[in-house]
Amino acid sequence: MTYNAYVTRIRNVRKHPNADRLLLGECFGNQVVVGLDTLEEQLGIYFPTDGCLSTGYLEANNLIGKIDPETGEKTGGFFDEKGRVRTQKFRKEKSDGYFAPLESLTYTGVDLNSLAEGTRFTSINNFPICKKYVTKETRGRSIQQKKRKYKAEYPLFHEHIDTEQLAYNLDKIPANEQIIITEKVHGTSQRSSYTLVTKKNRFYNLINGIFKREILKKKESWEYVCGTRRVIITDSFRGYFGEGDKEFRERCHNLFVNKLHKGETIYYEIVGWVDIGQLISKECDNKKLQDKEFIKKYGKTTRFTYGCSEGECDVYVYRITHTNVDGIEIDLSWNEVVNRCQQLGVKHVPMLYKTIFLEHEIKNLISALDMTISIPSTIDPSHIMEGIVLRIDGSKWKVYKHKSFEFKVIEGIIKDIGTIDIEESS
């Protein structure tokens, strides 16, 4: 998934109620804690949460916290060597991301006047500045597949595209058009399809290249196929959950076998359990949130079970497409998705509401959503809702996601314990 820093203005700068040397401000509707020298409408750089700053940027701006071995005095900033940009609280106030002045890029030699509002980047003048934070456990794992005698291709079985963040795409939200808001569920993505499969003998290119014509033919057939976000699940598939991975994925895929139309693809989230004792989404020690009200409401541990009994999992469909033999893909509307799920006997992601936004409402949409999405999951109130997905209804997939503040804090805590993120690596 992509990550960028953004050149933007900080707005609504105001006093921090619990700290004399800090201020509060807003970038893309997200509250951030900043220093006393920050000015209203100041043009600067916003680093969203779940990224990390480069070592060069950290050192050039003295952002790494250190302790003088002789005096014991704390110097530098509040980042560690990893440079993680987090969602967290400073003196009981939310801080979602990191805002820095444009001058923090001076060491790169860039002309600061060339950095216009709206510019997004990960490097400047060949100096790396930031990147997506990925745990070393995620980087070190790979999905294994054996080589096959026949190389299969799936021309109509499209990968699911990454869902962009709503906060950075408010200009793409139309006024006076129907918008669907659904709950974002936290599990692992999968896709199932009755799709065209073409298979080539391993010598296909060699023999046909020698004779300059198609001596060896492709084999074509319509088959039921399933996959993760990017990987096709075959007999030799071994994923991130070990021995139980393929089994629970196939169990979910079989809900659609012998039920789909040619070229129909179902995109869905699997939630709950891989097997006895193994959750799909890692649990979180809520004490690390340092929020007594949260613990009182949700208990000492967050477990994203979505109401599934231990060892069981469930499926929530969020997208259905039809792709013809020419590769032209059409999305079902939300009402069509709901009706098709009823026909298939499966669940769809919960719809929270339908609405039409007026022009002035879109500008303040993030702040408005933040006041409404920090609630229990509508599927299972024992844990927090991950966030929402905003869908612009139509024949093309146009959706944007927005996660709740509390979920982003939990997500950061889980990554701190070295968890493999299957969404970023599968």
N, C-alpha and C positions, 0 to 999 in steps of 0.2 A: 504494500500500500504506500502511496506517495506521502511525502511530508515536505512542507515548505515553510520558510520564514516569510513574513509579509511586511511590506512598508505600509504603515497606516498611521492614523492620528489617534491619540488617546483622548477620550472624552469623559465628561462628568468627573473630573478630578476633584477630590474632596478629602477632608481630614479622616484619617483612620481613627475610629472611636476608642481604640485601646492601645494606641502607640503614638507617642509624640513625634517620633522621627520617621514616620511612615505616612503615606497617602494611599487612597484608593482611586482607581480609574477604571475605564471600560474600553476594551478593544473587541470589535466584532460582537458586542453584547456580553462578552465575558469579563467578569470582574478580575482585576489584577492588583496586587499590592506593589507599590512603587516608592521611590525615594522622594525626599522633600523638594528636590530640585526639578521635579516633573511639572510641566506647565499644561494648562488646558489647551487642547487642540495641537499639542506638540506632535510633530512628525517624527516617528521613530520606527523601531522594528518590533514586531510581535512574533514571538516564538510560541506556537501552540503546545499544549501538553502532549506527552508521549513522544517527544523528540529528544535529541541530545546535542549539546553544543560541542564544537570541535575543540581539541586541546589548544590549538593556536588562538582561537577566539577567547577561550577562558583565560589563558595566560596573558594575552595582550590587554585584557581588561581587568586583571587581578580579581577574577571571580571565584577562584578556588579557596575555600575556607582553610586557614592554617592556624597553628598555635605556635607562637614563639617559644622555642625550647628553654630559653633563659628566663623570660619574664612571665610566660604563661598567657600572654595577651593574645586574643583572637584577632587575626588580620584577614584581609581578603574578603571574598563574598560568601554566599551561602550554598554554592555548588560544591560537589565533590569531584573527584577526577573523572567520573563518568559523564558529568555535565548533564544529568537528567533534568528535563523540564517536566515539572509535575503539576498535578492538581492537588492542592493542599490548603490548609488554613494557617494564617499568620495572625497570632493574637486573636483567635476566634473569628477572623474574617476570611472569606473565601478568596483564593487566588488561583485562577485558572490560566496557566501559561506564564510567560515572562515578557516584559516590555523593557526595551533598552533604547537609548538615544542613538540617532544615526551616527554620531561621532564615535561610537564603539567600533565602527568599520574603518576608521581613519588609517589604521595600520596596513590595510590592504592596498592603499594608494588610490582607491576609487574616488571619483568626483562625486561628492555627496549630493550636489545639485542634480545629478543625473538619476537619482533614485526617487522616482515619482510615486505618489500614493497609488497603491494597487500592485506595485511590483512584487513578485514572489521569487524566491531564490533559495538555493542550498549552498552556493559558493559565489564568491565575488573576486574578480580578477585572478582566477585560478587558486584562490585561497578557500579551502573548505570552511564553511561556517556552521552548518548543522546537518542533521540527517535523522531519519526515523530511528527510534530506539528499539533494538531487537536484542533479546537476551542471548547470551552465548549458547544456552541450551537449545534455543530455536535455530541458531546458525549451524549448530553441530549435528542436527538431525536431518535425515533425508528419507524420502519415501522410496522403497525398493521395488523394482519391477524386473523380472527376467526378460531376456531377449527372446523373441518368438520367431518361429520359422517364417511366418507371414506377418508383415508389418501392417497393422490395421490403421485406417484413417477414418475420422468421424467428421466429415465436412459440414454436417448440419447440427452437430452437438456443440453448441457454443458455450464457452466459459462464461461464468457470471462476472460482469464487470464490477469493479470496486465502486462502492457507494460513497459519493463525495460528502464532505461536511456542509451542513446547512449554513453555518455561520459565514462561510466564505462565498456563498452563492445566492445571497438574498436578492441580487439583481436579476436572477433567473426565475424568481417566483412571480407568476403573473397575478395581477389584481383582477378581481371580479370573475375568477374561474374556479370551478370546483376543485377543492383540495381534500385528499384523504389522509388522515393521520392514523397510523397504526403503531402498536407497541413493537419496539425492537426487542427481540428475544435473544438470549445469550446462550449459544450452544456451538454447534459446528455445522457449516453449510454443506449441502449435498444437492446433486441434480440427477434426475432420472429422465430417460427419454426412450421413445420407440423411434429409432433413428437409422438412417442409411449408413452402413458400414462397408468400406472398400478395403480389400486386402491385396497386398502386392507380395509376390514371392521375393525373397531376399536378393535374387539375381535379376529382378525386373529391370532395374535401370541399366545394369551391365549388358544383358543380352539385347535389350531393345536399343541400347546405344550402339552396339556393334552393328546390328542390322539396320539401324536407322528407321525402324518401324516397330509397331507393337506385335512382337512375336508372343511374348508372355502377356496374358490378359489379366486385368484386375478382376477380382471376384467381388460382386456386389450382393448385399443382402440387407433386409430390414431386421434389426435386432433390438432387444431391450438392453440398454447400457446405462450405467450409473458412474458418477465420479464425484470427487471433492471439487473445490473451486477450480482447480487447475489440472488435476490428475484423473485419468480414467482408471476405474477400479477393475482389474482383471484377476485371473486366477492366481497370479503371482504377487498381487498387491500385499504390501505390509506397511501399514501406516504408523501413526504416532502412539497409538494406544496398545501396541504389542499384539499378542495373539488374538485378543478379542475385537480388534479394530474392524477387520473385514466382516466378521460375523454380524455385529450390530448394524453395520452399514447395509449389508445385504438384506437384513431383516426389514429395514425401513424401505429399501428399494423394492422389495417384493410386494409392498402395498400397491404398487402401480403396475406390476407386470400383468399383461393380458388385459389392460384397461385403457391404454392410451391410443390416440390416433397417430397415424404416420406423421412424423415431423413434430410431434408435441413433446415439449420439454417442461418438466416441473422442477422449480427451484424451491428448496425448503430448508428449514433449520431443524436439526435434530437436537433435542434437549433431554436432560435427565442423566441416565447412567449408561456407561459402556457395559458394565457387568457388576456383580456384587462387589462392593467396596471400592469401585472406581467411577467417580463422577466424570462427565464430559468436560464440564467447566470446573476448574479448581476452586476449592473453598477458601474463604478469607477469615482470618482472626479479626473480628470486629473491634477488639480492644485497641488495635493499632490505628483505628480512626480517631481515637481520643474524643469520642462524642457520646456522652452518657445517654442523651435522648435517643440516639440511633440504636444503641445497645438495648435500651429499654423497649424499643419498638420491635427490633428484629432479632434480639438475642445475642449471644456471645460469638456466634459463627454464622457467616453467610454461606449458604449452600444452594446453588442454583439448580434445584430439583424440578421446578415447575410442576409440582404435584405428583411426580412419578415415584412409585414405590422403588425401593432399592433394587438395582439390577434391571429396571425397566427404562425404556426411553419413549419419546413421543415425537411426532412430526408436525411442524407448522409451515404450511405453504405460504410463500410471499410473492411468487411470480410464476406465471405460466405463459409460454410462448408457442407459436406455431411457425415452423420454418419449412418453406417449400423446397423442391429439388433444385431451384435456382439459388438457394441460400438466402432468400428474402425472409426476414424475421418480423413477425407481428406479435405484439403483446396483447394479452387479454386485458380488458378494463377491469377495474376492481370488482364491479358487480358480476362480471363474467368469471373472475377468479373464484368468488364466493360460490356461485352456482356450480362451477365445475368441481370444486372441492366437495360439495354436497353429493354430486353424482359419483365421485370417486370414493366417498366415505372417509375422507380425511379432514383434518383441521386446517384452518388458515390462521395467519397471525391475527390477533384481536384488533378490530377497528375501534379506535377511541372516539373519533368523531369525524364527520364531514363538515367542511366549512368553506366559506368564501372570504378571502382577505381583501380589505380595502387598502388603497395605496399607503396611507399613513400607518396602517397596522404592520405592514411588512418591515418597515424601517426598525420597529421595536420588537420584532418577532422573537428574537432570542431571549430577551429579558422577560417577555411574556411567557414563553415556554418554560423557562427556568423556574418560574413560580408554580408550574402545574405538573412537572414530570418527576419531581423528587417524591414519588409515591410508591406504594407497594405494587408489585406486578399484578396485573388484572387476572393472570392465570394462577398465580400462587402468591398470596399476600404474605407468606413467611419470609420473602426476600424482596429487595429493592427492584424496581423496574429499571432495565438498562437504559432506556431512553425511548425516542420515537423515530419513526420514519415518515417523512412527508412525501406524499406521492401526488404528482400532477397527472391526473387521469388522462389516458389517451392510448394510441396505438404504438407509442414508443416509450421505452423505459426511462422515465424522468423522476428520480427519487433522490432525496437527501436525508442524511441522518443527523441526529443530535442526541448526545448522551447526557444523562443527568450528572450533576456535580459529584454526588455521592458515589455513583458507579465508577466514575473516572478515578476517584480516590482509591476505591477497592481494586480496580484494575491495576493501578500502580503498585499497590501493596503486594498483589499476587505476583507481579513481575519481579518484585524485589527478592522473592524466594527462589528465583531461577526456574520459572515455569516455561514450558514450551508453548508458544502461541501458535496453535494449529491454523488459525485464520491467516497469519502472516507467512506461513511456510508451506501450506498444502496446496 
